């Protein structure tokens, strides 16, 4: 199992990256390294610290020959068992995958914007707007560890309940927010659960094998 990652970044456009780094792809493969690259960002998966260091030296040698430079902050070696590393919007640690902090904050900020405490929009209209965001977000981050989707669902429902509480303060039966507006209530109003979407995605993968 590969634990160490040589994480490298540059400053080229996607088109120039493919032109300049195609040779590097072949060179690293010829040396037996497993490299994952998108444009000028790439990760080399290694089995030991020593192998990761040799891979990094190989990249540095290529960069010098090609007249390029490495990004000083992005280029480093990580033991993924002990420390997370970010790549293409994801944060990786061991076998776990999460949205990186920047991606997470962007998602949370978007949901907060769509669910102000006081809103003149109907619940159904708000949920429709949320679904437009979460469906696209899920399509990219569906490879994340499953329990992250429960947390996003919980955050979204909590904000929707807060809106409902603002509109319907009268509570003659003195029910809690969760009992007044259970999860099923939001599903019936059109909310597409991220956890459910992930379960369906995993099930479809199993069905293809």
C-alpha positions in Angstrom: 0.0 0.0 0.0 1.3 3.4 -1.0 1.6 5.8 2.0 4.1 8.5 0.9 3.2 11.1 -1.6 5.5 13.5 -3.5 3.1 16.4 -4.0 4.2 18.9 -6.7 2.8 22.0 -8.2 3.8 24.5 -10.8 2.5 27.7 -12.5 1.6 26.7 -16.1 -1.6 27.0 -18.0 -3.4 23.6 -18.6 -2.5 23.7 -22.3 1.2 24.4 -21.7 1.3 21.9 -18.9 0.3 19.1 -21.2 2.8 20.2 -23.8 5.7 20.5 -21.4 4.9 17.7 -19.0 3.9 14.9 -21.3 7.6 13.9 -21.4 7.6 13.8 -17.6 4.6 11.5 -17.6 6.5 9.0 -19.7 9.7 9.4 -17.8 8.1 8.8 -14.4 6.3 5.7 -15.8 9.5 4.4 -17.2 11.1 4.6 -13.8 8.2 2.7 -12.2 6.5 5.7 -10.4 2.7 6.0 -10.2 2.0 9.6 -10.9 -1.5 11.3 -11.0 -1.4 14.6 -12.8 -3.9 17.3 -13.7 -2.4 20.2 -15.7 0.7 21.2 -13.7 -0.4 19.8 -10.3 0.5 16.2 -9.7 1.0 13.6 -7.0 3.5 10.7 -7.1 2.5 7.7 -5.0 5.3 6.0 -3.2 5.8 3.1 -0.7 8.6 4.7 1.4 10.2 8.0 2.3 13.3 7.0 0.3 11.3 6.3 -2.8 9.5 9.6 -2.5 12.7 11.5 -2.2 14.1 9.7 -5.3 10.9 10.6 -7.2 11.2 14.3 -6.1 14.9 14.4 -7.3 13.8 12.9 -10.6 11.2 15.6 -11.0 13.7 18.4 -10.1 16.1 17.1 -12.6 13.5 17.2 -15.4 12.4 20.7 -14.4 15.9 22.0 -14.6 16.3 20.4 -18.1 13.0 21.9 -19.3 13.7 25.4 -17.9 10.8 25.2 -15.6 10.3 25.9 -11.8 8.5 24.1 -9.0 6.0 25.9 -6.8 7.9 26.3 -3.5 4.9 25.9 -1.2 3.1 23.1 -3.1 6.2 20.9 -3.6 6.7 18.6 -0.6 6.7 15.0 0.6 3.8 13.8 2.8 3.3 10.6 4.8 -0.5 10.3 4.2 -0.9 8.1 7.3 0.0 11.0 9.5 -0.8 14.2 7.6 -3.5 15.2 5.1 -2.6 16.7 1.7 -4.9 18.6 -0.7 -5.2 17.8 -4.4 -7.9 18.9 -6.9 -10.3 20.2 -4.3 -10.0 17.1 -2.1 -8.2 16.5 1.2 -6.6 13.0 1.4 -5.5 11.2 4.6 -4.8 7.5 4.4 -7.9 6.0 2.8 -10.1 8.9 3.8 -11.2 11.6 1.4 -12.9 14.9 2.3 -13.5 18.3 0.6 -10.4 20.4 1.3 -10.9 23.3 3.7 -11.3 25.9 0.9 -13.9 23.8 -0.9 -15.8 23.1 2.4 -15.9 26.8 3.3 -17.2 27.7 -0.1 -20.0 25.2 0.1 -21.0 26.3 3.6 -20.9 30.0 2.6 -23.2 29.3 -0.4 -25.7 27.4 1.7 -25.7 30.2 4.3 -26.4 32.7 1.5 -29.3 30.6 0.3 -30.8 30.2 3.8 -31.0 33.5 5.6 -33.0 33.5 8.8 -35.5 35.9 7.3 -36.5 35.1 3.7 -39.5 36.0 1.5 -39.1 32.9 -0.6 -41.1 29.7 -0.1 -39.5 26.7 1.4 -39.9 24.8 -1.9 -38.2 27.6 -3.8 -35.3 27.7 -1.3 -34.9 23.9 -1.5 -34.8 24.1 -5.4 -32.0 26.6 -5.2 -30.1 24.4 -2.7 -30.5 21.4 -4.9 -29.0 23.2 -7.9 -25.9 23.8 -5.8 -25.6 20.4 -4.0 -26.2 18.2 -7.1 -23.3 19.8 -8.9 -21.2 19.7 -5.8 -22.0 16.1 -5.1 -21.1 15.1 -8.7 -17.6 16.2 -8.0 -17.2 15.2 -4.4 -19.1 11.9 -4.5 -15.8 10.1 -3.8 -15.6 11.5 -0.3 -15.9 9.4 2.8 -19.6 8.6 3.4 -20.2 10.3 6.7 -19.3 13.8 5.4 -22.6 13.8 3.5 -24.6 13.2 6.7 -22.9 16.3 8.1 -23.9 18.5 5.1 -27.4 17.2 5.2 -27.6 18.0 8.9 -26.3 21.5 8.4 -28.8 22.2 5.5 -31.8 20.9 7.4 -30.8 22.8 10.5 -30.8 26.1 8.6 -34.1 25.2 6.9 -35.6 24.5 10.3 -34.4 27.8 11.5 -36.2 29.5 8.7 -39.4 27.6 9.4 -39.1 28.6 13.1 -38.9 32.2 12.1 -42.1 31.9 10.0 -44.1 29.6 12.3 -43.3 30.7 15.9 -46.6 29.4 17.2 -46.1 25.8 18.5 -49.2 24.7 20.4 -48.0 21.1 20.8 -44.6 22.3 22.0 -42.8 20.0 19.7 -39.0 20.3 19.2 -37.8 21.6 15.8 -36.8 18.1 14.7 -40.3 16.8 15.5 -42.1 19.7 13.9 -40.1 19.4 10.7 -38.5 15.9 10.5 -36.1 14.9 7.8 -39.0 13.4 5.8 -40.7 16.7 5.7 -37.9 18.3 3.8 -37.7 15.3 1.5 -41.4 15.7 0.7 -40.7 19.4 -0.1 -38.1 18.3 -2.7 -34.8 18.3 -0.8 -32.4 15.8 -2.3 -30.3 14.3 0.5 -26.6 14.1 -0.2 -26.3 10.9 2.0 -29.0 9.2 -0.1 -27.3 10.3 -3.3 -24.1 8.8 -2.0 -25.8 5.5 -1.0 -27.3 5.3 -4.5 -23.9 6.0 -6.1 -22.1 3.3 -4.0 -24.9 0.8 -4.9 -24.6 1.6 -8.6 -20.8 0.8 -8.4 -21.5 -2.5 -6.7 -24.0 -3.3 -9.3 -21.4 -2.8 -12.1 -19.1 -5.4 -10.6 
